[in-house]
Amino acid sequence: PATVVLTVAAALGLAESYVVGFPGGTPPREPIPAVYTRLASLPAGPVLSLPTYRFAPDNFREADYLLFSTAHWFPIVNGFGRHEPPAHKEQMEVLSRFQAPDAIARLRQLGVRYVVLHPDRASELARAADEAARMPGVHLVAHDGSDFLFEIAPAS
């Protein structure tokens, strides 16, 4: 009898966790922006994607960049996990000001080769994209829709 009771209890426990349908419907797929596919055809190098959600209430969106990295498999500066390296917060504060000279210098210091801007996610990045395109050592590689892909020349 104990075996039967345990088997029934286990089956009921497993059946309770079976989801027939999401209450709000199936979550929409997050398409990978074309600039990340373009990265796959370029020489390998670390990638920073902006905006950062590190300091925002919707910080879970930082995980989008992990998904997008599957289009190119290059190392990414943005991270999303349970542990954060000690200097990461300060680094992201500086890097989030992408077009500023101190941010460009830090990108070079870290060896970051590419920066992807998503102005549709943060309107201030449209101005940053315009300013960055005119900076020495920052090269616009691709512009697809509202997304921009820049290459940062290494320090000379």
DSSP file with accessible surface (Angstrom, degrees, kcal/mol):
  #  RESIDUE AA STRUCTURE BP1 BP2  ACC     N-H-->O    O-->H-N    N-H-->O    O-->H-N    TCO  KAPPA ALPHA  PHI   PSI    X-CA   Y-CA   Z-CA
    1    1 A P     >        0   0  142      0, 0.0     4,-2.5     0, 0.0     5,-0.2   0.000 360.0 360.0 360.0 -36.1    0.0    0.0    0.0
    2    2 A A  H  >  +     0   0   68      1,-0.2     4,-2.6     2,-0.2     5,-0.2   0.905 360.0  51.7 -65.3 -37.3    2.8    2.5    0.8
    3    3 A T  H  > S+     0   0  108      2,-0.2     4,-2.4     1,-0.2    -1,-0.2   0.913 110.8  47.7 -64.9 -42.2    4.3    2.0   -2.8
    4    4 A V  H  > S+     0   0   95      2,-0.2     4,-2.7     1,-0.2     5,-0.2   0.930 112.5  48.7 -65.0 -45.4    0.9    2.7   -4.3
    5    5 A V  H  X S+     0   0   98     -4,-2.5     4,-2.7     1,-0.2    -2,-0.2   0.933 113.5  46.8 -61.9 -45.0    0.3    5.8   -2.2
    6    6 A L  H  X S+     0   0  122     -4,-2.6     4,-2.6     2,-0.2    -1,-0.2   0.899 112.2  50.6 -65.1 -38.5    3.8    7.2   -3.0
    7    7 A T  H  X S+     0   0   87     -4,-2.4     4,-2.4    -5,-0.2    -2,-0.2   0.934 113.0  45.3 -65.2 -44.1    3.3    6.5   -6.7
    8    8 A V  H  X S+     0   0   79     -4,-2.7     4,-2.6     2,-0.2     5,-0.2   0.925 113.6  49.9 -65.6 -42.4    0.0    8.3   -6.7
    9    9 A A  H  X S+     0   0   56     -4,-2.7     4,-2.5    -5,-0.2    -2,-0.2   0.915 111.8  48.1 -63.9 -41.8    1.4   11.2   -4.7
   10   10 A A  H  X S+     0   0   57     -4,-2.6     4,-2.5     2,-0.2     5,-0.2   0.918 111.9  49.5 -64.2 -43.6    4.3   11.5   -7.1
   11   11 A A  H  X S+     0   0   59     -4,-2.4     4,-2.5     2,-0.2    -2,-0.2   0.917 112.3  47.6 -63.1 -42.3    2.1   11.4  -10.1
   12   12 A L  H  X S+     0   0  116     -4,-2.6     4,-2.1     2,-0.2    -2,-0.2   0.907 111.0  51.8 -65.1 -40.1   -0.2   14.1   -8.7
   13   13 A G  H  X S+     0   0   44     -4,-2.5     4,-0.9    -5,-0.2    -2,-0.2   0.914 113.3  43.8 -62.5 -43.0    2.8   16.3   -7.8
   14   14 A L  H  < S+     0   0  126     -4,-2.5     3,-0.5     1,-0.2     4,-0.5   0.889 111.6  53.4 -70.2 -38.1    4.1   16.0  -11.3
   15   15 A A  H >< S+     0   0   64     -4,-2.5     3,-1.1     1,-0.2    -2,-0.2   0.870 101.9  60.2 -65.6 -33.3    0.7   16.6  -12.9
   16   16 A E  H 3< S+     0   0  158     -4,-2.1    -1,-0.2     1,-0.3    -2,-0.2   0.834 103.9  50.4 -64.0 -30.8    0.3   19.8  -10.8
   17   17 A S  T 3< S+     0   0   75     -4,-0.9     2,-0.4    -3,-0.5    -1,-0.3   0.557  83.1 109.4 -87.1  -4.6    3.4   21.3  -12.4
   18   18 A Y    <   -     0   0  175     -3,-1.1     2,-0.6    -4,-0.5    -3,-0.0  -0.569  61.2-148.2 -75.1 122.1    2.2   20.5  -16.0
   19   19 A V        -     0   0   88     -2,-0.4     3,-0.1     1,-0.2    -2,-0.1  -0.835  16.6-175.7 -96.4 118.4    1.3   23.8  -17.7
   20   20 A V  S    S-     0   0  134     -2,-0.6     2,-0.3     1,-0.3    -1,-0.2   0.900  72.1 -15.4 -77.6 -41.6   -1.5   23.5  -20.3
   21   21 A G  S    S-     0   0   50      4,-0.0    -1,-0.3     5,-0.0     3,-0.0  -0.984  71.3-103.6-161.0 147.4   -1.3   27.0  -21.4
   22   22 A F    >   -     0   0  118     -2,-0.3     3,-1.9    -3,-0.1     4,-0.1  -0.579  31.2-128.1 -73.0 139.4    0.2   30.3  -20.2
   23   23 A P  T 3  S+     0   0  140      0, 0.0    -1,-0.1     0, 0.0     3,-0.1   0.873 110.6  39.2 -56.5 -37.8   -2.4   32.6  -18.7
   24   24 A G  T 3  S-     0   0   82      1,-0.4     2,-0.1    -3,-0.0    -2,-0.1   0.268 123.3-103.2 -94.8  11.1   -1.3   35.5  -21.0
   25   25 A G    <   -     0   0   39     -3,-1.9    -1,-0.4     2,-0.0    -4,-0.0  -0.250  64.4 -30.8  90.7 175.6   -0.7   33.3  -24.0
   26   26 A T  S    S-     0   0  124     -3,-0.1     3,-0.1     1,-0.1    -5,-0.0  -0.464  74.1-107.8 -67.6 132.7    2.5   32.1  -25.4
   27   27 A P        -     0   0   78      0, 0.0    -1,-0.1     0, 0.0     2,-0.1  -0.334  39.8-107.3 -60.7 141.7    5.3   34.6  -24.8
   28   28 A P        -     0   0  125      0, 0.0     2,-0.2     0, 0.0    -3,-0.0  -0.404  33.9-108.3 -69.4 148.5    6.4   36.3  -28.0
   29   29 A R        -     0   0  235     -2,-0.1    -3,-0.0    -3,-0.1     0, 0.0  -0.508  24.0-131.3 -73.2 143.4    9.8   35.4  -29.5
   30   30 A E        -     0   0   82     -2,-0.2     2,-0.1    34,-0.0    -1,-0.1  -0.863  24.5-140.3 -95.6 106.9   12.5   38.0  -29.2
   31   31 A P        -     0   0   98      0, 0.0    37,-0.1     0, 0.0     3,-0.0  -0.414  15.5-118.3 -69.3 144.7   14.0   38.3  -32.6
   32   32 A I        -     0   0   60     -2,-0.1     5,-0.1    35,-0.1    32,-0.0  -0.744  34.4-116.1 -82.5 121.3   17.7   38.7  -32.8
   33   33 A P    >>  -     0   0   24      0, 0.0     3,-1.5     0, 0.0     4,-0.9  -0.243  19.8-119.0 -58.9 146.5   18.6   42.1  -34.4
   34   34 A A  H 3> S+     0   0   45      1,-0.3     4,-2.3     2,-0.2     3,-0.2   0.770 107.7  69.6 -60.5 -27.5   20.4   41.9  -37.7
   35   35 A V  H 3> S+     0   0    1      1,-0.2     4,-1.5     2,-0.2    -1,-0.3   0.845  96.8  53.5 -63.6 -27.9   23.4   43.8  -36.4
   36   36 A Y  H <> S+     0   0    2     -3,-1.5     4,-0.9     2,-0.2    -1,-0.2   0.869 107.6  49.6 -74.0 -34.2   24.3   40.7  -34.3
   37   37 A T  H >< S+     0   0   85     -4,-0.9     3,-0.7     1,-0.2     4,-0.5   0.899 107.8  55.3 -67.0 -37.9   24.2   38.5  -37.3
   38   38 A R  H >< S+     0   0  103     -4,-2.3     3,-1.5     1,-0.2     4,-0.3   0.871  98.6  62.6 -61.8 -36.6   26.5   40.9  -39.1
   39   39 A L  H >< S+     0   0    0     -4,-1.5     3,-2.1     1,-0.3    -1,-0.2   0.867  91.1  66.2 -56.6 -36.0   28.9   40.6  -36.2
   40   40 A A  T << S+     0   0   53     -4,-0.9    -1,-0.3    -3,-0.7    -2,-0.2   0.758  98.8  52.7 -60.5 -24.1   29.4   36.9  -37.0
   41   41 A S  T <  S+     0   0   84     -3,-1.5    -1,-0.3    -4,-0.5    -2,-0.2   0.459 100.3  79.2 -90.9  -0.5   31.0   37.9  -40.4
   42   42 A L  S <  S-     0   0   29     -3,-2.1     3,-0.1    -4,-0.3    -3,-0.0  -0.615  97.7 -78.7-103.3 164.3   33.5   40.2  -38.7
   43   43 A P        -     0   0   72      0, 0.0    -1,-0.1     0, 0.0    -2,-0.1  -0.312  62.9 -93.3 -59.3 144.2   36.8   39.4  -36.9
   44   44 A A        +     0   0   68     -4,-0.1    29,-0.0    -3,-0.1    -4,-0.0  -0.210  62.7 137.8 -62.2 147.1   36.2   38.2  -33.3
   45   45 A G        -     0   0    7     -3,-0.1    67,-0.1    30,-0.1    -3,-0.1  -0.880  55.3 -74.4 179.0 154.5   36.2   40.6  -30.5
   46   46 A P        -     0   0   39      0, 0.0    68,-2.2     0, 0.0    67,-1.5  -0.259  46.2-146.9 -60.6 148.3   34.3   41.5  -27.3
   47   47 A V  E     -ab  76 114A   0     28,-2.1    30,-3.1    66,-0.2    31,-0.5  -0.955  11.6-162.8-125.1 134.2   30.9   43.3  -27.7
   48   48 A L  E     - b   0 115A   0     66,-2.3    68,-2.9    -2,-0.4     2,-0.4  -0.969  11.4-161.1-111.4 130.9   29.2   45.9  -25.6
   49   49 A S  E     - b   0 116A   1     -2,-0.5    68,-0.2    66,-0.2    16,-0.1  -0.940  20.1-122.4-112.9 135.3   25.4   46.3  -26.1
   50   50 A L  E    S+ b   0 117A   1     66,-2.9    68,-1.8    -2,-0.4     2,-0.2  -0.965  78.4  51.5-128.9 143.5   23.6   49.5  -25.0
   51   51 A P  S    S-     0   0   15      0, 0.0     2,-0.3     0, 0.0    -2,-0.0   0.357  74.9-147.8 -80.3 159.3   21.4   50.5  -23.3
   52   52 A T        -     0   0   20     -2,-0.2     3,-0.2    40,-0.1    -2,-0.1  -0.736  11.8-162.3 -91.1 144.1   22.4   48.7  -20.2
   53   53 A Y    >   +     0   0   11     -2,-0.3     3,-1.5     6,-0.2     9,-0.1   0.189  60.1 112.8-106.3  12.7   19.6   47.6  -17.9
   54   54 A R  T 3  S+     0   0   65      1,-0.3    -1,-0.1     4,-0.1     5,-0.1   0.828  87.2  31.5 -54.9 -35.2   22.0   47.2  -15.0
   55   55 A F  T 3  S+     0   0   97     -3,-0.2    -1,-0.3     3,-0.1    -2,-0.1   0.265 104.0  96.5-109.0   9.8   20.5   50.1  -13.1
   56   56 A A  S X  S-     0   0   30     -3,-1.5     3,-1.0     1,-0.1    -3,-0.1  -0.691  78.8-121.7-105.8 156.0   16.9   49.8  -14.3
   57   57 A P  T 3  S+     0   0  132      0, 0.0     3,-0.3     0, 0.0     2,-0.3   0.822 114.7  56.7 -61.8 -29.1   13.8   48.2  -12.7
   58   58 A D  T >   +     0   0   54      1,-0.2     3,-2.3     2,-0.1     4,-0.2  -0.190  66.6 142.1 -95.5  46.4   13.6   46.1  -15.9
   59   59 A N  G X   +     0   0   81     -3,-1.0     3,-1.8     1,-0.3     4,-0.3   0.688  54.6  79.6 -63.3 -15.0   17.1   44.7  -15.4
   60   60 A F  G >  S+     0   0  129     -3,-0.3     3,-1.6     1,-0.3    -1,-0.3   0.754  77.7  73.2 -62.5 -20.8   15.9   41.3  -16.6
   61   61 A R  G X  S+     0   0   69     -3,-2.3     3,-1.5     1,-0.3     4,-0.5   0.681  76.2  77.5 -69.6 -14.8   16.2   42.8  -20.2
   62   62 A E  G X> S+     0   0    8     -3,-1.8     3,-1.1     1,-0.3     4,-0.5   0.822  82.5  67.7 -61.0 -27.3   20.0   42.5  -19.9
   63   63 A A  H X> S+     0   0   31     -3,-1.6     4,-1.7    -4,-0.3     3,-0.7   0.742  81.8  74.8 -66.3 -21.1   19.5   38.8  -20.5
   64   64 A D  H <> S+     0   0   28     -3,-1.5     4,-2.8     1,-0.2    -1,-0.2   0.889  89.9  57.9 -56.2 -37.1   18.4   39.7  -24.1
   65   65 A Y  H <> S+     0   0    2     -3,-1.1     4,-1.6    -4,-0.5    -1,-0.2   0.811 100.8  55.4 -68.2 -27.5   22.0   40.4  -24.9
   66   66 A L  H << S+     0   0   71     -3,-0.7     4,-0.5    -4,-0.5    -1,-0.2   0.928 110.3  46.0 -66.0 -44.2   22.9   36.8  -23.9
   67   67 A L  H >< S+     0   0   72     -4,-1.7     3,-1.7     1,-0.2    -2,-0.2   0.948 111.2  51.7 -61.3 -47.1   20.3   35.6  -26.4
   68   68 A F  H >< S+     0   0    0     -4,-2.8     3,-1.9     1,-0.3     4,-0.3   0.824  98.1  67.0 -62.1 -29.9   21.6   38.0  -29.1
   69   69 A S  G >X S+     0   0   17     -4,-1.6     4,-3.6     1,-0.3     3,-1.2   0.709  82.7  75.1 -66.9 -15.6   25.2   36.7  -28.5
   70   70 A T  G <4 S+     0   0   53     -3,-1.7    -1,-0.3    -4,-0.5    -2,-0.2   0.644  86.7  63.6 -71.2 -10.0   24.2   33.3  -29.9
   71   71 A A  G <4 S+     0   0   28     -3,-1.9    -1,-0.3    -4,-0.2    -2,-0.2   0.713 125.2  10.0 -81.8 -21.2   24.2   34.9  -33.4
   72   72 A H  T <4 S-     0   0   13     -3,-1.2    -2,-0.2    -4,-0.3    -3,-0.1   0.599  82.0-143.0-130.4 -26.5   28.0   35.6  -33.2
   73   73 A W     <  +     0   0  190     -4,-3.6    -3,-0.1     1,-0.2    -4,-0.1   0.730  49.8 141.7  63.4  26.0   29.4   33.8  -30.1
   74   74 A F        -     0   0   28     -5,-0.3    -1,-0.2     1,-0.1    -2,-0.1  -0.600  63.3 -88.7 -86.8 158.3   31.9   36.6  -29.3
   75   75 A P        -     0   0   83      0, 0.0   -28,-2.1     0, 0.0     2,-0.4  -0.368  45.8-146.6 -62.4 147.0   32.5   37.5  -25.6
   76   76 A I  B     -a   47   0A  42    -30,-0.2   -28,-0.2     1,-0.1   -10,-0.0  -0.914  17.4-151.2-120.5 146.7   30.1   40.1  -24.3
   77   77 A V  S    S+     0   0   33    -30,-3.1   -29,-0.2    -2,-0.4    -1,-0.1   0.867  81.3  79.3 -78.4 -40.5   30.7   42.9  -21.8
   78   78 A N        -     0   0    3    -31,-0.5     2,-0.3   -13,-0.0    -2,-0.1  -0.427  66.8-176.5 -66.8 142.6   27.1   42.8  -20.6
   79   79 A G        -     0   0   36     -2,-0.1     2,-0.3     2,-0.1   -14,-0.1  -0.940  21.2-166.0-138.2 162.8   26.3   40.0  -18.3
   80   80 A F        +     0   0  100     -2,-0.3     2,-0.3   -17,-0.1     4,-0.0  -0.893  40.6 101.6-150.8 111.6   23.3   38.6  -16.5
   81   81 A G  S    S-     0   0   63     -2,-0.3    -2,-0.1     1,-0.0   -18,-0.0  -0.963  77.6 -79.5-169.5-170.2   23.8   36.2  -13.7
   82   82 A R  S    S+     0   0  258     -2,-0.3     2,-0.4     1,-0.1    -1,-0.0   0.671 108.3  51.5 -84.4 -19.0   23.8   35.6  -10.0
   83   83 A H        -     0   0  158     -3,-0.0    -1,-0.1     0, 0.0    -3,-0.0  -0.968  64.2-163.0-124.5 139.4   27.3   36.9   -9.4
   84   84 A E        -     0   0   76     -2,-0.4     5,-0.0    -4,-0.0    -2,-0.0  -0.974  27.3-116.3-121.2 128.1   28.8   40.2  -10.5
   85   85 A P    >   -     0   0   72      0, 0.0     3,-1.6     0, 0.0     4,-0.5  -0.271  34.9-109.1 -57.1 150.4   32.5   40.9  -10.6
   86   86 A P  T 3  S+     0   0  133      0, 0.0     4,-0.3     0, 0.0     3,-0.3   0.843 115.2  40.4 -54.1 -40.0   33.6   43.6   -8.2
   87   87 A A  T 3> S+     0   0   50      1,-0.2     4,-2.6     2,-0.1     5,-0.2   0.505  89.0  95.0 -90.2  -0.4   34.4   46.3  -10.8
   88   88 A H  H <> S+     0   0   31     -3,-1.6     4,-2.8     1,-0.2     5,-0.2   0.896  81.3  51.5 -62.1 -43.6   31.4   45.5  -13.1
   89   89 A K  H  > S+     0   0   99     -4,-0.5     4,-1.9    -3,-0.3    -1,-0.2   0.957 114.1  43.3 -59.3 -49.5   29.0   48.2  -11.7
   90   90 A E  H  > S+     0   0   84     -4,-0.3     4,-1.9     1,-0.2    -1,-0.2   0.914 113.4  52.8 -64.4 -40.0   31.6   51.0  -12.0
   91   91 A Q  H  X S+     0   0   42     -4,-2.6     4,-3.0     1,-0.2     5,-0.2   0.930 109.7  47.8 -60.4 -46.5   32.6   49.7  -15.5
   92   92 A M  H  X S+     0   0    0     -4,-2.8     4,-2.0     1,-0.2    -1,-0.2   0.842 106.7  57.4 -68.2 -31.4   29.1   49.7  -16.7
   93   93 A E  H  < S+     0   0   78     -4,-1.9     4,-0.3    -5,-0.2    -1,-0.2   0.928 114.0  39.3 -61.8 -42.9   28.5   53.2  -15.3
   94   94 A V  H >< S+     0   0   11     -4,-1.9     3,-1.6     1,-0.2    -2,-0.2   0.949 116.5  49.3 -70.9 -49.0   31.4   54.5  -17.4
   95   95 A L  H >< S+     0   0    0     -4,-3.0     3,-0.5     1,-0.3    -2,-0.2   0.787  97.2  69.2 -65.4 -27.0   30.6   52.4  -20.5
   96   96 A S  T 3< S+     0   0   44     -4,-2.0     2,-0.4     1,-0.3    -1,-0.3   0.687  89.6  64.8 -68.0 -13.7   27.0   53.4  -20.6
   97   97 A R  T X  S+     0   0  108     -3,-1.6     3,-2.7    -4,-0.3     6,-0.4  -0.309  76.3 168.4 -95.9  48.9   28.1   57.0  -21.5
   98   98 A F  T <   +     0   0    0     -3,-0.5    -1,-0.2    -2,-0.4     6,-0.1   0.720  64.7  46.8 -39.6 -49.8   29.5   55.4  -24.8
   99   99 A Q  T 3  S+     0   0   34     -3,-0.2    -1,-0.3     4,-0.1    -2,-0.1   0.674  89.3 103.9 -77.0 -10.9   30.2   58.6  -26.8
  100  100 A A  S <> S-     0   0   22     -3,-2.7     4,-2.2    -6,-0.2     3,-0.5  -0.410  80.9-122.3 -70.0 143.2   32.1   60.2  -23.9
  101  101 A P  H  > S+     0   0  102      0, 0.0     4,-2.6     0, 0.0     5,-0.2   0.861 111.8  54.3 -55.6 -37.8   35.9   60.2  -24.2
  102  102 A D  H  > S+     0   0   72      1,-0.2     4,-2.1     2,-0.2     5,-0.1   0.882 108.6  49.8 -67.2 -31.9   36.3   58.4  -20.8
  103  103 A A  H  > S+     0   0    0     -3,-0.5     4,-2.6    -6,-0.4    -1,-0.2   0.924 111.2  47.9 -69.8 -42.8   33.9   55.6  -22.1
  104  104 A I  H  X S+     0   0    4     -4,-2.2     4,-2.3    -7,-0.2    -2,-0.2   0.925 112.1  50.4 -63.5 -43.2   35.9   55.2  -25.3
  105  105 A A  H  X S+     0   0   56     -4,-2.6     4,-2.4    -5,-0.2    -1,-0.2   0.914 111.2  48.3 -61.1 -41.0   39.2   55.1  -23.4
  106  106 A R  H  X S+     0   0   52     -4,-2.1     4,-2.5     2,-0.2     6,-0.2   0.905 108.2  54.2 -67.8 -39.5   37.8   52.5  -21.0
  107  107 A L  H  X>S+     0   0    0     -4,-2.6     5,-2.5     1,-0.2     4,-0.8   0.935 111.6  45.6 -58.2 -44.4   36.5   50.4  -24.0
  108  108 A R  H ><5S+     0   0   69     -4,-2.3     3,-0.6     1,-0.2    -2,-0.2   0.909 110.7  53.0 -65.1 -41.8   40.0   50.5  -25.4
  109  109 A Q  H 3<5S+     0   0  149     -4,-2.4    -1,-0.2     1,-0.2    -2,-0.2   0.898 112.8  44.5 -60.6 -39.0   41.6   49.6  -22.1
  110  110 A L  H 3<5S-     0   0   71     -4,-2.5    -1,-0.2    -5,-0.1    -2,-0.2   0.578 113.3-118.9 -81.3 -12.6   39.3   46.6  -21.8
  111  111 A G  T <<5 +     0   0   44     -4,-0.8     2,-0.3    -3,-0.6    -3,-0.2   0.715  51.5 166.1  80.5  21.1   39.9   45.5  -25.4
  112  112 A V      < -     0   0    6     -5,-2.5    -1,-0.2    -6,-0.2   -65,-0.1  -0.552  14.2-176.8 -72.8 129.3   36.2   45.9  -26.4
  113  113 A R        +     0   0   84    -67,-1.5    39,-2.9    -2,-0.3     2,-0.4   0.776  58.9  37.1 -98.1 -33.0   36.1   45.8  -30.2
  114  114 A Y  E     -bC  47 151A   0    -68,-2.2   -66,-2.3    37,-0.2     2,-0.4  -0.947  53.8-167.3-128.9 146.6   32.4   46.4  -31.0
  115  115 A V  E     -bC  48 150A   0     35,-2.3    35,-3.1    -2,-0.4     2,-0.5  -1.000   7.9-161.1-130.3 129.7   29.5   48.5  -29.5
  116  116 A V  E     -bC  49 149A   0    -68,-2.9   -66,-2.9    -2,-0.4     2,-0.4  -0.953   7.7-161.1-110.8 127.3   25.9   47.9  -30.5
  117  117 A L  E     -bC  50 148A   0     31,-2.5    31,-2.2    -2,-0.5     3,-0.1  -0.922   9.4-167.2-110.0 137.4   23.4   50.7  -29.8
  118  118 A H    >>  +     0   0    2    -68,-1.8     3,-1.9    -2,-0.4     4,-0.9  -0.765   9.9 174.7-120.5  80.9   19.7   50.2  -29.6
  119  119 A P  T 34 S+     0   0   17      0, 0.0     7,-0.2     0, 0.0     3,-0.2   0.774  76.8  67.1 -61.2 -23.0   18.1   53.7  -29.7
  120  120 A D  T 34 S+     0   0  108     26,-0.3     3,-0.2     1,-0.2    27,-0.1   0.755 104.0  45.7 -69.4 -17.9   14.6   52.2  -29.9
  121  121 A R  T <4 S+     0   0   45     -3,-1.9     2,-0.3     1,-0.3    -1,-0.2   0.654 131.5  16.6 -93.2 -21.9   15.2   51.0  -26.3
  122  122 A A    ><  -     0   0   12     -4,-0.9     3,-2.1    -3,-0.2    -1,-0.3  -0.802  68.0-152.6-153.8 109.0   16.6   54.3  -25.0
  123  123 A S  T >> S+     0   0  101      1,-0.3     3,-1.7    -2,-0.3     4,-0.6   0.780  90.8  68.1 -59.8 -27.9   16.1   57.5  -27.0
  124  124 A E  H 3> S+     0   0  115      1,-0.3     4,-1.5     2,-0.2    -1,-0.3   0.739  86.7  70.6 -66.4 -16.6   19.2   59.2  -25.8
  125  125 A L  H <> S+     0   0    8     -3,-2.1     4,-2.4     1,-0.2    -1,-0.3   0.714  84.1  68.4 -74.1 -17.2   21.3   56.6  -27.7
  126  126 A A  H <> S+     0   0   45     -3,-1.7     4,-1.9    -4,-0.3    -1,-0.2   0.942 104.3  43.0 -64.5 -44.1   20.2   58.2  -31.0
  127  127 A R  H  X S+     0   0  137     -4,-0.6     4,-2.5    -3,-0.3     5,-0.2   0.911 112.3  53.8 -65.9 -40.9   22.3   61.3  -30.1
  128  128 A A  H  X S+     0   0    2     -4,-1.5     4,-2.8     1,-0.2    -2,-0.2   0.898 107.0  51.9 -60.9 -39.1   25.1   59.1  -28.9
  129  129 A A  H  X S+     0   0    1     -4,-2.4     4,-1.9     2,-0.2    -1,-0.2   0.924 110.3  48.3 -65.0 -42.5   25.1   57.2  -32.3
  130  130 A D  H  X S+     0   0   92     -4,-1.9     4,-0.5     1,-0.2    -2,-0.2   0.931 115.6  43.7 -62.6 -45.3   25.4   60.5  -34.2
  131  131 A E  H >< S+     0   0   63     -4,-2.5     3,-1.0     1,-0.2     4,-0.3   0.903 111.9  52.8 -68.6 -41.0   28.2   61.8  -32.0
  132  132 A A  H >< S+     0   0    0     -4,-2.8     3,-1.7     1,-0.3    -1,-0.2   0.870 100.0  62.2 -64.0 -36.4   30.1   58.5  -32.0
  133  133 A A  H 3< S+     0   0   50     -4,-1.9    -1,-0.3     1,-0.3     7,-0.2   0.735 106.0  47.5 -63.1 -20.4   30.0   58.3  -35.8
  134  134 A R  T << S+     0   0  184     -3,-1.0    -1,-0.3    -4,-0.5    -2,-0.2   0.423  90.2 104.7 -99.1   0.1   32.1   61.5  -35.9
  135  135 A M  S X  S-     0   0   43     -3,-1.7     3,-1.5    -4,-0.3     2,-0.1  -0.598  77.9-110.2 -85.5 141.5   34.7   60.5  -33.3
  136  136 A P  T 3  S+     0   0  115      0, 0.0     3,-0.1     0, 0.0    -1,-0.1  -0.452 103.3  20.2 -67.3 138.7   38.2   59.5  -34.3
  137  137 A G  T 3  S+     0   0   34      1,-0.2    16,-3.2    -2,-0.1     2,-0.5   0.493 100.8 102.9  82.0   2.6   38.8   55.8  -33.9
  138  138 A V  E <   -D  152   0A  11     -3,-1.5     2,-0.5    14,-0.2    14,-0.2  -0.980  52.9-169.5-119.7 119.0   35.1   54.9  -33.8
  139  139 A H  E     -D  151   0A 117     12,-2.8    12,-3.0    -2,-0.5     2,-0.7  -0.931  21.8-133.1-116.3 125.9   33.9   53.4  -37.1
  140  140 A L  E     +D  150   0A  64     -2,-0.5    10,-0.2    10,-0.2     3,-0.1  -0.671  28.8 173.8 -74.6 115.7   30.2   52.8  -38.0
  141  141 A V  E     -     0   0A  26      8,-2.9     2,-0.3    -2,-0.7     9,-0.2   0.843  61.0  -0.2 -91.6 -41.7   30.1   49.2  -39.4
  142  142 A A  E     -D  149   0A  20      7,-1.7     7,-3.0     2,-0.0     2,-0.4  -0.998  47.3-167.1-153.0 149.2   26.4   48.7  -39.8
  143  143 A H  E     +D  148   0A 108     -2,-0.3     2,-0.5     5,-0.2     5,-0.2  -0.950  17.1 172.1-137.9 112.2   23.1   50.5  -39.3
  144  144 A D  E >   -D  147   0A  84      3,-2.2     3,-2.5    -2,-0.4     2,-0.3  -0.964  62.9 -47.1-127.8 114.9   20.0   48.3  -39.6
  145  145 A G  T 3  S-     0   0   63     -2,-0.5     0, 0.0     1,-0.3     0, 0.0  -0.471 124.5 -22.6  62.7-121.2   16.6   49.8  -38.7
  146  146 A S  T 3  S+     0   0   45     -2,-0.3     2,-0.3    -3,-0.1    -1,-0.3   0.373 118.3 100.1-100.9   5.0   17.2   51.6  -35.4
  147  147 A D  E <   - D   0 144A  15     -3,-2.5    -3,-2.2   -29,-0.2     2,-0.4  -0.738  52.6-162.5 -98.1 142.6   20.3   49.6  -34.4
  148  148 A F  E     -CD 117 143A  27    -31,-2.2   -31,-2.5    -2,-0.3     2,-0.5  -0.960   5.4-160.2-123.2 140.0   23.9   50.7  -34.9
  149  149 A L  E     -CD 116 142A   0     -7,-3.0    -8,-2.9    -2,-0.4    -7,-1.7  -0.984  15.2-175.6-120.8 120.3   27.1   48.6  -34.8
  150  150 A F  E     -CD 115 140A   1    -35,-3.1   -35,-2.3    -2,-0.5     2,-0.5  -0.882  16.7-146.3-114.5 147.7   30.4   50.4  -34.2
  151  151 A E  E     -CD 114 139A  47    -12,-3.0   -12,-2.8    -2,-0.3     2,-0.6  -0.947  13.8-145.6-110.1 134.8   33.9   49.2  -34.2
  152  152 A I  E     - D   0 138A   5    -39,-2.9   -14,-0.2    -2,-0.5   -15,-0.1  -0.879  14.6-133.3-101.9 121.0   36.4   50.7  -31.7
  153  153 A A        -     0   0   40    -16,-3.2     3,-0.1    -2,-0.6   -45,-0.0  -0.484  30.4-108.5 -69.8 140.1   39.9   51.0  -33.0
  154  154 A P        -     0   0  110      0, 0.0    -1,-0.1     0, 0.0   -46,-0.1  -0.258  45.1 -82.2 -65.4 160.1   42.5   49.8  -30.5
  155  155 A A              0   0   74    -47,-0.2   -18,-0.0   -50,-0.1   -50,-0.0  -0.353 360.0 360.0 -62.0 138.8   44.7   52.4  -28.7
  156  156 A S              0   0  169     -3,-0.1    -1,-0.1    -2,-0.0    -3,-0.0  -0.391 360.0 360.0 -91.8 360.0   47.6   53.4  -30.8
